[in-house]
Amino acid sequence: KTPPCQKIIPLKNLTMFRLIAALALFLFIVNVTIAAEKQIVCAKYRKDYSWSSGYRVEATIIKGVELNKATVTFNYKPISTYVVIFWDKGQASIIELDFPILTGVGQSGEDQKGRKWEISKSSI
């Protein structure tokens, strides 16, 4: 009695599989590389009983999981969205947003020192 033949995958299907695998890998790499987004924002912080002047600055919008990778820490909530503003060499504000999407309407958040912020995509 002859042993049963193994199912042979046609060359056409193998090529399609490789194409799909390459596309999935490409999409994964693109997703990882564009996890942080640069954006011009209007940022103001809470002072005693009023708000500071608005600052029109470039900020990095990033998820907590990516911020943890970048800082090699576990200091940030993985699913939260953060706004990182670099003021000067060695000086940055890392603001956790209360809502995960930054819009043109003021979005509240809090920095690593507990200071309240209002951030929006709109200019001053």
C-alpha distance (Angstrom), angle and dihedral (degrees) to the residues before:
residue distance angle dihedral
K1 . . .
T2 3.80 . .
P3 3.80 118.7 .
P4 3.81 115.7 -111.0
C5 3.77 115.4 -94.7
Q6 3.77 118.3 -110.4
K7 3.73 114.2 -118.3
I8 3.79 109.0 -98.0
I9 3.77 116.9 -144.1
P10 3.80 109.5 -133.3
L11 3.80 114.4 -118.4
K12 3.81 90.2 -119.4
N13 3.85 91.3 59.9
L14 3.81 92.2 45.8
T15 3.80 91.0 53.2
M16 3.81 90.6 48.9
F17 3.83 90.0 49.6
R18 3.82 91.0 52.3
L19 3.80 90.8 47.8
I20 3.81 91.8 51.4
A21 3.83 91.5 45.9
A22 3.82 91.2 50.3
L23 3.81 91.1 48.2
A24 3.83 91.3 49.5
L25 3.81 90.5 50.0
F26 3.81 91.1 48.5
L27 3.81 92.0 50.4
F28 3.81 90.7 48.4
I29 3.82 91.7 51.7
V30 3.82 92.4 46.5
N31 3.81 90.5 49.0
V32 3.81 91.4 52.0
T33 3.79 94.2 46.9
I34 3.81 96.5 49.2
A35 3.79 96.6 44.6
A36 3.83 90.4 111.5
E37 3.80 120.9 55.6
K38 3.81 127.5 -161.9
Q39 3.79 112.7 -138.4
I40 3.81 137.3 169.3
V41 3.80 106.3 -121.9
C42 3.77 140.1 177.8
A43 3.80 108.2 -126.7
K44 3.78 130.1 -175.9
Y45 3.78 130.8 167.7
R46 3.78 133.9 -147.6
K47 3.81 115.9 -98.9
D48 3.81 116.9 -170.6
Y49 3.83 99.3 -66.2
S50 3.80 101.9 -11.8
W51 3.80 142.6 42.0
S52 3.80 127.7 -96.0
S53 3.76 121.1 -117.9
G54 3.78 113.1 -78.5
Y55 3.79 117.4 -96.8
R56 3.81 118.8 -150.6
V57 3.80 102.1 -148.9
E58 3.78 142.3 150.7
A59 3.80 111.1 -103.7
T60 3.77 136.5 -179.4
I61 3.81 115.7 -126.5
I62 3.79 109.1 -153.8
K63 3.80 140.7 160.7
G64 3.80 118.6 -115.1
V65 3.80 92.8 -115.8
E66 3.83 90.4 58.1
L67 3.81 92.0 43.2
N68 3.81 89.4 53.7
K69 3.82 89.2 51.8
A70 3.82 92.5 47.7
T71 3.81 93.6 48.6
V72 3.83 94.6 36.0
T73 3.83 89.4 -128.5
F74 3.78 140.2 104.9
N75 3.83 93.6 -132.2
Y76 3.81 96.4 116.9
K77 3.80 132.3 67.9
P78 3.83 105.6 -108.8
I79 3.82 97.2 -137.9
S80 3.81 96.6 40.8
T81 3.80 122.6 99.9
Y82 3.80 117.9 -127.7
V83 3.79 134.0 -163.8
V84 3.80 112.9 -148.9
I85 3.80 116.8 -163.1
F86 3.81 118.5 -173.1
W87 3.80 108.6 -152.9
D88 3.78 100.8 173.3
K89 3.79 138.6 -21.7
G90 3.80 105.7 -50.3
Q91 3.82 93.3 2.6
A92 3.78 121.1 105.2
S93 3.78 139.2 149.3
I94 3.80 115.2 -140.3
I95 3.79 107.7 -162.7
E96 3.80 122.5 -170.1
L97 3.80 109.0 -147.6
D98 3.80 119.9 -134.9
F99 3.83 89.5 -140.7
P100 3.84 122.2 39.4
I101 3.82 97.7 -128.7
L102 3.80 124.5 67.8
T103 3.82 112.9 -143.9
G104 3.80 139.1 168.5
V105 3.80 88.9 -89.9
G106 3.80 115.7 83.5
Q107 3.80 111.1 -88.8
S108 3.79 119.3 -159.2
G109 3.76 124.4 -133.9
E110 3.77 144.4 150.7
D111 3.80 130.5 -122.7
Q112 3.79 130.0 -139.1
K113 3.83 90.7 -88.7
G114 3.81 93.7 53.2
R115 3.82 94.6 -104.7
K116 3.82 115.3 147.3
W117 3.80 117.7 -123.9
E118 3.77 138.3 -172.6
I119 3.80 114.4 -151.0
S120 3.80 129.7 -179.4
K121 3.80 137.8 166.9
S122 3.78 90.3 -125.5
S123 3.79 122.9 93.7
I124 3.78 126.3 -114.8
